[in-house]
Amino acid sequence: MTTVSVPVLIFDGECGFCTISARWLDRWVVRNGSTLVAPWQQLGLDELGLSEDECRTSVQWVGEDRGTASGHAAIAAALRDGYLVWRPIGALLVASGVSWLADRVYSWVARHRYALPGGTPACRVDDPRP
């Protein structure tokens, strides 16, 4: 298990689509050393205040202040913490009037990740929204 001292974006490491997406974010969005992008299977979830079920169904964000975000809000947090060019996009994803749409798009992608590039039947989850 890994102890984190920087913000962390947590994804399902058993899902090929999630892994491909996380690698892309880690390469193109995350500033060197500013955010850890890691599968939940390699982290101490209790230490981060997260459950396995939360991490299986939605990407998670834990900030330096230990504040959390899930789904589209987690992606937005990673973008806002990334390179300067991505920050406005991250802010837009959680802006009033756009956040509901970003949530719906994220939920659709999460429900259909098994059918997306890299996805397998093991990637299938139910609707991540409560």
FENTA-V460773 format. One line per field, one symbol per residue. burial: 1 if it has 24 or more other C-alpha atoms within 12 Angstrom, else 0. Layout:
BEGIN
burial=???
END
This chain:
BEGIN
burial=0001011111111111111111001100111000111111001010010101011111111110000111111111111111100000111011000000011001111111100000100011100100
END
